[in-house]
């Protein structure tokens, strides 16, 4: 019982971090269901926190680019974004491209990201990657920020969590 109380107290302390001083760090997110990420990113947007992309952010994770205001996102030299077509499992149990999911994704991305994807043939089953100078030309570098977003910053926290179930229309994977 004491352990449960201690865990609850620690979790409560984590949720009281001031939005002005907190940073959400994305350092290894493989993506998942679009609906789960829409909700997660909406909470991130509402938090007012800065988002640091500091490693792989693949699939539905990349929707963070459209959910968070541009001036609250920065990237490190380790940032790597991976984009591919949305899919769902059809009646026969096979993966099928989700045209609605692809449309949702493309509508969600900011114009410079949509243009970058279009220049590479659009979303397909093949993952395309954005990093380095291409990514740095679109987003501010955290590496040169006032030290606030360096790995190990005391206010940094991971943007992870298990999303609840969502309606069928939002269960396309990306």
C-alpha positions, -999 to 999 in steps of 0.1 A, spaced: 0 0 0 28 24 9 44 16 -25 12 25 -44 9 58 -25 46 66 -33 40 58 -70 9 80 -71 27 109 -54 56 106 -79 32 105 -109 14 135 -95 47 154 -92 55 146 -128 22 161 -140 27 193 -122 57 204 -141 52 240 -152 44 242 -189 67 272 -192 97 251 -181 89 217 -193 100 200 -225 86 170 -242 113 149 -258 107 125 -286 136 102 -289 124 68 -302 88 66 -313 78 40 -339 42 52 -343 9 34 -342 -27 41 -346 -36 75 -360 -64 81 -335 -41 75 -305 -16 100 -319 -43 126 -326 -53 125 -290 -17 124 -277 -6 153 -298 -37 174 -289 -27 170 -252 9 180 -261 -4 211 -280 -27 221 -251 2 217 -226 20 246 -241 53 227 -237 81 228 -262 87 196 -282 122 184 -289 126 157 -316 158 140 -305 158 107 -323 135 85 -344 99 97 -348 83 74 -373 49 68 -387 20 84 -368 46 101 -345 53 125 -374 18 140 -370 34 160 -342 46 184 -369 10 195 -376 -3 194 -341 23 216 -323 29 252 -334 60 255 -355 77 278 -330 74 252 -302 92 224 -322 129 220 -325 151 192 -338 185 179 -327 211 164 -350 198 130 -340 162 137 -352 150 113 -379 115 114 -392 100 84 -411 69 87 -433 48 60 -450 13 54 -461 -15 47 -436 -29 12 -436 -56 -8 -420 -63 -46 -418 -89 -57 -443 -115 -84 -440 -90 -111 -450 -65 -100 -424 -41 -83 -448 -27 -48 -446 -44 -25 -471 -36 12 -478 -60 35 -461 -69 63 -485 -88 81 -458 -58 77 -434 -34 91 -461 -57 121 -467 -59 127 -430 -21 126 -426 -14 148 -456 -40 174 -444 -24 173 -410 12 180 -421 24 216 -425 29 227 -461 67 223 -462 64 187 -451 36 180 -476 58 194 -503 88 174 -492 67 142 -493 52 151 -527 86 156 -541 95 121 -532 64 105 -548 40 108 -519 32 84 -491 36 47 -500 44 14 -482 81 24 -485 93 45 -456 109 78 -466 132 96 -441 137 133 -434 167 143 -413 199 164 -414 199 196 -435 165 189 -450 149 188 -416 170 216 -403 158 238 -431 122 234 -418 126 235 -381 148 252 -355 178 234 -341 176 225 -304 214 219 -304 219 257 -306 192 267 -282 202 281 -249 211 247 -234 176 242 -223 170 212 -245 202 193 -241 199 156 -231 196 154 -193 179 187 -188 160 184 -156 127 195 -170 128 172 -200 104 143 -200 95 116 -225 63 118 -246 51 83 -241 19 67 -230 -6 40 -238 -36 54 -256 -71 41 -250 -92 24 -276 -105 46 -304 -133 44 -329 -128 22 -360 -126 52 -383 -94 63 -365 -77 29 -363 -57 33 -394 -20 28 -387 7 49 -401 
